[in-house]
Amino acid sequence: MPKIILDTDPGIDDAQAIAFAIAHPDIELLALTTVFGNASVALTTRNALSILSVFGRPDIPVSAGAEVPLEMAPFPAPDFVHGADGIGNIDLPEPSTKALNETAAQTIVRLARAHPSEITLVAIGPLTNIAQAVTLDPELPSLLKELVVMGGTVHQAGNVTPLAEANFINDPHAADIVCAHDWPLSIIGLDVTLQTVLRDHDLATIRESSGKAGQFLWDSSRFYIDFYASRLERAGDLDRACAMHDASALVYTVEPSAFGFISGPARVIHDGVALGQLTIDTQREPYLLPYWSDLPDCRAAIEVDADRVQSLFIETLINFPFS
């Protein structure tokens, strides 16, 4: 059974990913580590603790992580996407537990050392905690089974700028550091996550089948669905739906054959008009300048069986006995 640490910034789609990680029978969720992004880290930590309580798993530990990017000033939180509270402006109950008295980076390193080669670290927010963890323990890449990152885009236009996806642009220095290390790194970016969607009738099915968790996922998705609806209508799709960004990364951990990849050394641009852009050298040319020298390969998903990913997500949630 895959052991997973989920580094997250809840976040409406993060909540969907957390639900899948709890519900899937082949996932052992060891911990949540939180980071700024969809809201401040104070809010994302509170949201993580509350979501675990709603989903019946307050025993899963939570560690608070980075409040700001490594080097640049933070962007404003995208409250027009996730609401002022980061979770759709719903009445989320107060947490019944508290975060651990250690940083997210410390938790990641501690658990990786306790379970060498067993843990898949799944990062679905800005990569600041991951960069801090590998700085804290340079051996971390060799201790993990895999690092899975929801972020970046290769061929698809970005969702913050034409070139950049939200998690990478929120801390491009951290993303570049992460790509430079030699670990099994699989990137699940906008090329595939924008193809996997949950429609209102899917969320209604989950609501009717999954108790308090299903009702929470329905309620929190209203704000998110409204955000996507305005954009999908312009694209000619009038059905109300939202992209499965973060949940797709969790589905990959148990159904990797649903995704197709390219590979090569990767860099993330951290200044100028291309801030946050992911670039992968699939040609592996012997370039004259040193910017790509000796970088390890990573994989980036550019193909997906979207129906398979969506179906597995829905079936997993409706078949799990949430209270």
KELO-729323 format. One record per residue (C-alpha): residue number from 1; residue in one letter; x, y, z. Coordinates in steps of 0.25 Angstrom, whole numbers. Each point is the difference from the previous one (the first is absolute). Layout:
 num residu     X     Y     Z
 NUM      A     X     Y     Z
...
This chain:
 num residu     X     Y     Z
   1      M     0     0     0
   2      P     6    13    -4
   3      K     4     9    12
   4      I    -3    15    -4
   5      I     3    13     6
   6      L    -9    11    -6
   7      D     6    14    -1
   8      T   -12     9    -2
   9      D    -6    14     0
  10      P   -15    -3     3
  11      G    -6     5   -10
  12      I   -13    -6    -5
  13      D     6   -10   -10
  14      D    10    -3    11
  15      A   -12    -5     8
  16      Q    -4    -9   -11
  17      A    14    -6     0
  18      I     0    -2    15
  19      A   -13    -7    -1
  20      F     6    -9   -11
  21      A    12    -3     8
  22      I    -8    -4    12
  23      A   -10    -8    -8
  24      H     9    -8    -9
  25      P     3   -14     6
  26      D    14     0    -6
  27      I     4    13     7
  28      E     6     1    14
  29      L    -1    15     3
  30      L    11     3    10
  31      A    -1    15     1
  32      L    -4    13    -6
  33      T    10    11    -1
  34      T    -5    14    -3
  35      V     5    12    -8
  36      F    -5    14    -4
  37      G    -6     1   -14
  38      N   -15    -1    -1
  39      A    -1     8    13
  40      S    10     4    11
  41      V     7   -12     7
  42      A    -8     3    13
  43      L   -13    -2    -8
  44      T     5   -12    -8
  45      T     5    -7    13
  46      R   -14     3     7
  47      N    -7    -5   -13
  48      A     8   -13     0
  49      L    -3    -3    15
  50      S   -15     3    -2
  51      I    -1    -8   -13
  52      L     7   -12     7
  53      S   -11     1    11
  54      V   -11     1   -10
  55      F     5   -12    -7
  56      G     1    -8    13
  57      R    16    -1     0
  58      P     4    10    11
  59      D    11   -10     4
  60      I     8     4   -13
  61      P    11    10     4
  62      V     1    13    -6
  63      S    13     9     0
  64      A     0    15    -4
  65      G    10     4   -10
  66      A     5    12    -8
  67      E    -7    13     2
  68      V     6     7   -12
  69      P     9    -4   -13
  70      L    15    -2     2
  71      E     4    13    -7
  72      M   -11     9    -6
  73      A   -11     7     7
  74      P   -13    -9     0
  75      F   -11     3   -10
  76      P   -14     3     6
  77      A    -8   -13     3
  78      P   -10    -3   -11
  79      D   -13     2     8
  80      F    -7     2   -13
  81      V     2   -15    -3
  82      H     0    -6    14
  83      G    -8    10     8
  84      A     6     9    12
  85      D     1   -12     9
  86      G     7    -9   -11
  87      I   -11   -10     0
  88      G   -12     7    -7
  89      N    -5     9    11
  90      I    -8   -11     7
  91      D    -2    -2    15
  92      L    12    -9     3
  93      P     0    -5    14
  94      E    11     3    10
  95      P    11   -10     0
  96      S    -1   -11    11
  97      T    15    -2     0
  98      K    13     9    -1
  99      A    12    -1   -10
 100      L    13    -7     4
 101      N    11     8     7
 102      E     9    -1   -12
 103      T     1     6   -13
 104      A    -5    -7   -13
 105      A    14    -2    -5
 106      Q     4    -6    13
 107      T   -12   -10    -1
 108      I     4    -3   -14
 109      V    14    -4     4
 110      R    -4    -7    13
 111      L   -10    -9    -7
 112      A     9    -3   -12
 113      R    11    -4     9
 114      A    -9    -9     8
 115      H    -6    -7   -13
 116      P    12     1   -10
 117      S    -4    -3   -15
 118      E   -15    -2     5
 119      I    -6    14    -1
 120      T    -5     7   -12
 121      L     0    15     3
 122      V   -12     7    -8
 123      A     1    15    -1
 124      I   -12     7    -4
 125      G     3    14     4
 126      P    12     9    -2
 127      L    13    -8     2
 128      T     6     9    11
 129      N    -1   -11    11
 130      I     7   -10   -10
 131      A    11     9    -3
 132      Q     2     2    15
 133      A     0   -14     3
 134      V    10    -4   -10
 135      T     9    11     5
 136      L    -2    -5    14
 137      D     4   -14    -4
 138      P     7    -1   -13
 139      E    -2   -15     0
 140      L   -15     1    -1
 141      P    -1    -3   -15
 142      S     6   -14     3
 143      L    -9    -2    12
 144      L   -13     1    -8
 145      K    -7   -10    -9
 146      E    -5    12    -9
 147      L    -3    14     0
 148      V   -13     4    -7
 149      V    -2    15    -3
 150      M   -13     6    -5
 151      G     5    12    -7
 152      G     6     6   -12
 153      T    -5    -1   -15
 154      V     8    -5   -12
 155      H    -9     3   -12
 156      Q   -13     5     6
 157      A    -1    15     3
 158      G     2     4    15
 159      N   -11     4     9
 160      V     7    12     6
 161      T     8     5   -12
 162      P     0    -6   -14
 163      L    13    -7     4
 164      A    -2    -4    15
 165      E    -9    -8     9
 166      A    -4     4    14
 167      N     9    -9     9
 168      F    13     3    -8
 169      I    -2    15    -1
 170      N    -3     1    15
 171      D    14    -5     3
 172      P     8    -1   -13
 173      H    13    -1     7
 174      A    -4   -12     8
 175      A    -6    -7   -12
 176      D    14     2    -7
 177      I     7    -5    12
 178      V    -9   -12     1
 179      C     2    -3   -15
 180      A    15     0     1
 181      H     1   -11    10
 182      D     1   -15    -4
 183      W   -13    -7     5
 184      P   -10    -7    -7
 185      L    -9    12    -4
 186      S   -13    -1    -7
 187      I    -7    13    -3
 188      I   -15     0    -2
 189      G    -3    14    -6
 190      L   -10     8    -8
 191      D     2    -9   -12
 192      V    -8   -11     6
 193      T    -7     6    12
 194      L    -9    10    -9
 195      Q    -4   -13    -7
 196      T    -6    -7    12
 197      V   -12     7     5
 198      L   -11    -2    11
 199      R   -14     5    -5
 200      D   -11     4     9
 201      H    -7   -14    -2
 202      D    13    -7     5
 203      L     0     9    12
 204      A   -14    -3     3
 205      T     2   -15    -1
 206      I    11     2    10
 207      R    -8     8     9
 208      E   -11   -10     1
 209      S     9   -12     2
 210      S    11     5    10
 211      G    -7     6    12
 212      K     6    12     6
 213      A    12     0    -9
 214      G    -8     0   -12
 215      Q    -8    11     5
 216      F    12     8     3
 217      L     6    -3   -14
 218      W   -13     5    -6
 219      D    -1    13     8
 220      S    15     4    -1
 221      S    -1    -3   -15
 222      R   -11    11    -3
 223      F    10    11     0
 224      Y    10    -7    -8
 225      I   -11    -5   -10
 226      D    -5    15    -2
 227      F    15     4    -3
 228      Y     1   -11   -10
 229      A   -14     2    -6
 230      S     4    14    -5
 231      R    12    -5    -8
 232      L    -6   -13    -5
 233      E   -12     8    -5
 234      R     9     9    -8
 235      A     6   -13    -6
 236      G   -13    -5    -4
 237      D    -2   -10    11
 238      L   -13     3     7
 239      D     1   -11    10
 240      R     4     4    14
 241      A    13    -7     4
 242      C    14     2     6
 243      A    14    -5    -3
 244      M     5   -12     8
 245      H    14     7     2
 246      D     5    -6    13
 247      A    -9   -13     1
 248      S     7    -4   -14
 249      A    14     0     7
 250      L    -6   -10    11
 251      V    -7    -8   -11
 252      Y    14    -2    -7
 253      T     6    -6    13
 254      V   -10   -12    -2
 255      E    -3     0   -15
 256      P    13     5    -6
 257      S    -3    -7   -14
 258      A   -11    10    -2
 259      F    11    10    -3
 260      G    10     2   -11
 261      F    13     7     2
 262      I    11     8    -6
 263      S    14     0     7
 264      G    12     8     1
 265      P     8    11     8
 266      A    -9    11     5
 267      R     1    14     4
 268      V   -10    10     6
 269      I     2    15    -4
 270      H     1     9    12
 271      D     0    14    -5
 272      G    -5     8   -12
 273      V   -12    -1    -8
 274      A     1   -16     0
 275      L     0     0    15
 276      G    -5   -14     4
 277      Q     1    -7   -14
 278      L     4   -15     0
 279      T     9    -4   -11
 280      I     5   -14    -3
 281      D    11    -3    -9
 282      T    -5   -13    -7
 283      Q    12     1   -10
 284      R    11     0    11
 285      E     9     8    -9
 286      P    14     3     4
 287      Y    -2    15     2
 288      L    11    10     0
 289      L    -5     7    13
 290      P     0    -7    13
 291      Y   -15     3     4
 292      W    -4   -14    -3
 293      S    13    -8     3
 294      D    -1   -13     8
 295      L   -14     2     3
 296      P    -8   -13     3
 297      D   -12    -4    -8
 298      C   -14     2     5
 299      R   -13    -5    -6
 300      A   -12     9    -4
 301      A   -13    -5    -3
 302      I    -6     5   -14
 303      E   -10   -11    -2
 304      V   -12    -6     8
 305      D   -11    -9     0
 306      A    -9    10     6
 307      D   -13    -9     1
 308      R     8   -10     7
 309      V     6    10    10
 310      Q   -14     6     2
 311      S    -7   -13     2
 312      L    10    -5    10
 313      F    -1    12     8
 314      I   -15     0     1
 315      E    -1   -15     2
 316      T    11     1    11
 317      L    -8    10     8
 318      I   -14    -6    -2
 319      N     5   -13     5
 320      F     7     4    12
 321      P    -8     0    13
 322      F     2    15     4
 323      S    -8     2    13
